Amino acid sequence: MNFPFRPLLRSMLVFTFAALSACASPSIKPDTRERHPLLLISIDAFRPDYLDRNLTPTLASMVTEGAHAPYMLPSFPSLTFPNHYTLVTGRVPDHHGIVNNTMSDPALGRFSLSNRSATSDGRWWDGAEPIWVTAQKQGLRTATMFWPGTEASIRGMRPDHWIAYDGDITSNGRVDQLLAWIDEPGKKPMFDTLYFDTVDHAGHEHGPDSPEVNAALVDVDAALARLVAGLKARGLYDRMDIIVLSDHGMAYLPPDHVIFADDIADVTQLDEVSYGVMATFNLREGSGSAKAEAALLAPHEHMQCYRKGDLPARFQYGTHPRVPAIICMAQTGWTIVSHAGLAKRTSPMSLGEHGYDNQDPTMRALFVARGPSFQPGATIAPFPNVDVYPLMIHLLGIHGESNDGHFDEVKDALRPAAR
């Protein structure tokens, strides 16, 4: 299966990318390479240009000491759950099944971030096997300090260490919990995750250029400094491979940049799935539904709607059964709502949003990596986030699942002996 966005990305970036097909991870050579523990850190909604604010010295030192890309391209849609699951499966959302933060399934019902019974139900997640399950099947231990999917038993397995998501746990508290798991007696985790969301929350509530986002950057960098100190005290910092990345970026959303879908079409004739940067609907039988569909599909200012089968091929989106029949995409810096939905809101509208076209510069994601396997000072070409999975499979020395990624696109981040 060929993915058309890679040739487009090649042209856009003026870099040479190999044509991509769905592929298994590279075979592991029977060599004597030392395997190092791998820590995957996500700073939700950290735009790469945030580094230029000079508020994150710990992260800046990782850039200097390790490898990085100017940016990483998120998968479409540029939302939190779809991209976090892409990072640990190597499959685009249309292939792993977490197609939105809010979605519906005829057999399973409705999925949303606040629906704990859904997010902890492994049936939503079993369209792909996450790397912690693959690692455990091959004898490695894992510890996940928050990551979408870790609350569910996926294909009969959970991480060796995990806790249910609790937004009240501070950035420092998350670091301390991970270090506590590392300190437990017995076999040590070889794959760990750590997740920070203060930058994302500040970006949504106050906008990406706000003082609150700057304060969140300082908070997360202080937590990274705490982590570095803790790993150094345990003699691990220079023996552990660390990848720090984000799932997507953040765009400013002016308060008056609102599109009312119910001013355009009689959306009561459709089955609403989600509103926001992406508004999605399923069809009903009858002329009312067809008329509403036609009204949405007509040209509109600041919004474009598609039937799922007509989405641009570069999005690699629209074949999974959970993708709704109609997808309406807001122009960057706009959002789609209904009058009724807006009236029910109990909190102010966001001043920052993501979920837009994944090639929009404001949606770009971070990629930094340092450790014994990574080449100090290496700068690699921007790449799609599906490539992180084969990189991690290679670092752990395990056999991965079939995926959409390509190890060759990221191997130059490694020291020659680690490739």
C-alpha positions in Angstrom: 0.0 0.0 0.0 1.5 3.3 -1.0 1.1 6.5 1.0 0.8 9.5 -1.2 1.8 12.1 1.4 5.5 11.1 1.4 6.1 12.3 -2.1 4.3 15.5 -1.3 6.4 15.9 1.9 9.5 15.3 -0.1 8.6 18.1 -2.5 7.5 20.4 0.3 10.7 20.0 2.3 13.2 19.6 -0.5 14.4 16.5 1.1 14.7 13.0 -0.4 12.3 10.6 1.2 12.0 7.0 0.0 8.6 5.9 -1.3 6.7 4.3 1.6 4.7 1.2 1.9 3.3 -0.5 4.9 6.2 -2.4 6.3 7.4 -4.4 9.2 10.1 -3.1 11.4 13.7 -3.8 10.3 14.9 -7.2 11.2 17.2 -7.3 14.2 20.7 -8.4 13.3 22.2 -11.1 15.6 25.0 -8.7 16.8 26.3 -7.8 20.2 25.0 -4.3 20.3 24.3 -3.3 23.9 20.6 -2.6 24.5 19.8 0.4 26.6 16.6 1.3 28.5 14.4 3.5 26.4 12.4 6.4 27.8 9.7 8.0 25.6 8.6 11.5 26.8 5.6 13.4 25.4 5.2 17.1 26.1 1.6 17.5 24.7 1.3 20.4 22.2 4.9 21.5 22.5 5.6 23.4 19.2 9.2 23.1 18.1 9.5 26.9 17.9 8.8 27.1 21.6 12.5 26.2 22.0 13.3 29.6 20.6 11.8 31.3 23.6 14.9 30.2 25.7 12.7 29.1 28.6 13.7 25.4 28.5 17.4 25.0 29.2 17.2 21.4 30.1 15.5 20.5 26.8 18.0 22.8 25.0 20.9 20.8 26.5 19.3 17.6 25.2 19.3 19.1 21.7 23.0 20.0 22.0 23.9 16.6 23.5 21.8 14.5 21.2 20.0 14.5 17.8 16.9 16.4 16.7 14.8 17.3 13.7 13.6 20.8 12.9 10.2 19.4 13.4 8.2 16.2 13.1 5.0 15.9 11.1 2.0 14.7 13.1 -0.6 12.4 11.6 -4.0 13.6 10.6 -6.1 14.5 12.5 -3.6 16.5 14.6 -5.3 15.5 17.9 -3.9 14.0 21.1 -5.2 10.4 21.3 -4.8 9.6 17.6 -1.2 10.8 17.5 -0.1 9.3 20.8 -1.4 5.9 19.6 0.4 6.4 16.2 3.7 7.1 18.0 3.5 3.7 19.9 2.1 1.6 17.0 3.7 3.2 13.9 0.3 3.2 12.2 -1.7 6.3 11.1 -5.0 6.8 12.9 -7.0 5.4 9.9 -5.1 2.2 10.4 -5.1 1.8 14.2 -8.6 2.9 14.8 -8.3 5.8 17.3 -9.5 8.1 14.6 -10.4 11.1 16.8 -10.6 12.2 20.5 -14.3 11.8 20.1 -15.7 9.0 18.0 -18.5 6.4 17.7 -18.6 2.7 16.9 -21.8 0.7 16.2 -20.7 -2.1 18.6 -19.0 -0.1 21.3 -20.9 3.2 21.5 -19.3 6.5 22.1 -15.6 7.3 22.9 -14.4 10.6 24.4 -11.5 11.7 26.5 -13.7 12.1 29.6 -15.4 8.7 29.2 -13.2 6.6 31.4 -15.2 3.4 30.7 -14.4 3.8 27.0 -10.8 4.9 27.3 -10.1 1.8 29.5 -11.9 -0.6 27.1 -9.3 -2.5 25.2 -11.7 -3.1 22.3 -11.3 0.5 21.2 -7.5 0.0 21.0 -7.0 -3.5 19.6 -6.7 -2.3 16.0 -3.0 -2.2 16.6 -0.6 -3.5 19.2 1.3 -0.8 21.2 5.0 -1.2 21.7 4.7 -1.9 25.5 2.7 -5.0 24.7 5.1 -6.1 22.0 8.1 -5.5 24.3 6.5 -7.5 27.2 5.7 -10.4 24.8 9.4 -10.6 24.1 10.5 -10.6 27.8 11.0 -6.8 28.5 9.4 -5.0 31.4 7.6 -1.7 30.9 6.5 1.3 33.0 4.1 3.9 31.6 3.6 7.1 33.5 0.4 8.1 31.5 0.0 7.5 27.8 -3.3 7.1 25.9 -4.1 3.4 25.8 -2.2 2.4 28.9 -5.4 2.2 31.1 -6.8 -0.6 28.9 -6.0 -4.2 28.6 -4.9 -4.4 25.0 -4.7 -7.9 23.5 -4.9 -9.2 27.0 -1.9 -7.2 28.4 -1.3 -4.0 30.4 2.1 -2.3 31.1 3.9 -3.8 34.0 3.6 -0.5 35.8 0.8 2.0 35.1 -1.7 4.2 36.9 -5.0 5.7 35.7 -4.7 9.2 34.4 -5.0 11.9 37.0 -4.5 15.4 35.8 -3.9 16.6 39.4 -0.6 14.9 39.5 2.0 17.6 39.0 4.8 17.4 36.5 7.3 16.7 39.3 5.0 14.1 40.8 4.9 12.2 37.5 8.7 12.2 37.4 8.9 11.0 41.0 6.5 8.1 40.2 8.5 7.0 37.2 11.7 7.1 39.3 10.0 5.1 42.0 9.1 2.3 39.6 12.7 2.3 38.3 13.9 1.9 41.9 11.7 -1.2 42.6 13.8 -4.3 43.2 13.9 -6.9 40.5 14.1 -6.7 36.8 14.2 -3.1 35.6 11.9 -1.6 33.0 13.4 -1.4 29.5 10.7 0.7 28.0 9.2 3.7 29.9 6.9 6.5 29.1 6.3 9.9 30.7 3.6 12.4 29.7 3.3 16.1 30.5 0.1 18.1 29.6 0.6 21.5 31.2 1.7 23.1 28.0 -1.3 21.8 26.1 -3.7 23.0 28.8 -2.2 26.5 28.9 -2.2 26.7 25.1 -5.9 25.8 25.0 -7.0 28.2 27.8 -4.8 31.2 27.0 -3.4 30.8 23.5 0.1 29.7 22.3 1.7 33.1 22.7 0.5 33.7 26.3 2.5 34.2 29.5 0.7 31.1 30.8 2.2 28.9 28.1 5.6 30.4 28.9 5.0 29.5 32.6 4.1 25.9 31.5 7.3 25.6 29.5 9.3 26.6 32.6 7.3 24.0 34.7 7.9 21.2 32.3 11.6 22.0 31.9 12.0 22.0 35.6 10.4 18.6 35.7 12.9 17.4 33.0 15.7 18.8 35.2 14.4 16.8 38.1 14.3 13.7 35.9 17.8 14.3 34.7 19.1 14.7 38.2 17.3 11.6 39.3 18.7 9.5 36.5 22.2 10.8 37.1 21.9 9.9 40.8 21.0 6.4 39.7 23.8 6.2 37.2 21.3 5.9 34.4 21.3 9.2 32.5 24.2 8.3 30.2 23.0 4.7 29.9 19.4 5.4 28.8 18.1 6.4 25.4 15.6 9.3 25.8 13.2 10.5 23.1 11.4 13.8 23.9 8.6 14.7 21.4 5.1 16.1 21.1 2.0 14.9 19.5 1.1 18.1 17.7 1.4 21.9 17.9 -1.1 24.7 18.8 -2.7 27.5 16.8 -4.2 30.7 18.1 -8.0 30.8 18.0 -9.5 34.3 18.1 -12.7 34.4 20.2 -14.8 35.5 17.2 -13.5 32.9 14.8 -16.6 30.6 15.2 -18.5 28.8 12.5 -22.0 27.8 13.3 -22.8 24.6 11.5 -26.5 24.9 12.2 -26.6 28.2 10.4 -25.4 26.3 7.3 -27.4 23.1 7.5 -30.2 21.5 9.5 -27.8 19.4 11.5 -30.7 17.9 13.5 -31.2 15.7 10.4 -27.7 14.2 10.9 -26.1 12.2 13.7 -23.5 14.4 15.3 -20.3 12.7 16.3 -18.0 15.7 17.2 -17.7 19.4 17.0 -14.6 21.6 17.1 -11.7 22.1 14.7 -13.1 19.0 13.0 -16.9 18.6 13.0 -18.1 15.2 12.0 -21.5 13.7 11.2 -23.1 10.4 10.1 -26.0 10.2 7.8 -29.5 9.0 8.4 -32.0 7.7 5.9 -34.3 10.3 4.4 -34.4 13.4 2.3 -33.6 15.7 5.3 -30.3 14.0 5.9 -29.4 14.2 2.2 -30.3 17.9 2.1 -28.2 18.7 5.2 -25.3 16.8 3.7 -25.5 18.8 0.4 -25.6 22.1 2.4 -22.4 21.2 4.3 -20.6 19.9 1.2 -21.2 23.2 -0.6 -18.3 25.8 -0.5 -18.1 27.8 2.7 -15.8 30.5 4.0 -13.3 29.2 6.6 -14.6 25.6 6.4 -14.5 22.8 4.0 -16.5 19.6 4.3 -15.9 16.2 2.6 -17.5 12.9 2.3 -15.1 10.5 4.0 -14.1 8.8 0.7 -13.3 12.2 -0.9 -10.7 13.5 1.6 -7.4 14.4 0.0 -5.2 11.3 -0.2 -2.3 13.0 1.7 -4.4 12.8 4.9 -4.4 9.0 4.8 -7.8 9.2 6.4 -11.3 8.0 5.6 -11.2 4.2 5.2 -11.7 3.1 8.8 -15.3 2.4 9.7 -15.1 4.8 12.7 -14.4 7.7 10.5 -17.8 9.5 10.1 -19.5 9.9 6.8 -19.0 13.7 6.7 -15.8 15.5 7.9 -15.9 19.3 8.1 -12.5 20.9 8.5 -12.1 24.4 9.9 -9.5 26.7 8.5 -6.6 27.2 10.9 -7.6 29.6 13.6 -11.3 28.8 13.4 -13.6 26.3 15.1 -17.0 24.7 14.3 -19.8 24.7 16.8 -23.6 24.7 17.0 -25.7 27.3 18.8 -27.1 24.6 21.2 -23.6 23.3 22.0 -22.3 26.7 22.6 -25.2 27.5 25.0 -24.3 24.3 27.0 -20.7 25.3 27.6 -19.7 25.9 31.2 -16.2 27.2 30.4 -14.9 29.9 28.0 -14.0 29.0 24.4 -10.5 28.0 23.8 -7.9 30.5 22.7 -5.7 27.8 21.3 -6.6 24.7 19.2 -5.1 21.9 17.2 -6.6 19.2 15.0 -6.1 21.3 11.8 -4.4 20.2 8.6 -1.4 18.3 9.8 0.9 20.1 7.4 0.1 23.5 8.8 3.2 24.9 10.4 1.4 25.6 13.7 0.7 21.8 14.0 4.3 20.8 13.8 5.6 18.5 16.6 8.9 18.3 18.6 11.5 15.6 18.2 14.7 15.5 20.4 16.7 12.4 21.3 19.8 11.8 23.4 21.6 8.9 24.9 24.3 6.3 24.1 22.6 5.3 20.8 22.1 8.8 19.5 24.7 10.9 17.5 25.5 14.1 19.4 24.8 17.2 17.3 22.9 15.3 14.6 20.2 17.1 12.8 17.9 14.9 10.6 15.3 16.0 8.1 11.7 16.5 9.2 9.8 13.2 9.1 6.3 11.8 9.8 5.7 10.6 13.3 5.0 7.0 12.1 8.7 6.7 11.9 9.2 6.9 15.6 7.9 3.3 16.1 10.5 1.5 13.9 13.2 3.6 15.6 12.1 2.4 19.0 11.8 -1.2 17.9 15.3 -1.0 16.6 16.6 0.6 19.8 15.0 -2.1 22.0 16.2 -4.9 19.7 12.8 -6.5 19.4 10.6 -7.6 16.5 7.9 -5.1 15.8 4.4 -5.3 14.3 3.5 -4.4 10.8 3.4 -0.6 10.6 3.4 2.5 8.3 6.8 3.8 9.4 10.3 3.7 7.9 13.4 3.2 9.9 15.7 4.6 7.1 14.2 8.0 7.5 15.4 8.4 11.1 18.5 6.1 11.3 20.9 9.0 10.9 19.9 10.2 14.3 21.9 7.3 15.7 25.6 6.8 16.1 27.0 4.6 13.3 27.5 1.7 15.7 23.9 1.8 16.8 22.4 1.7 13.3 
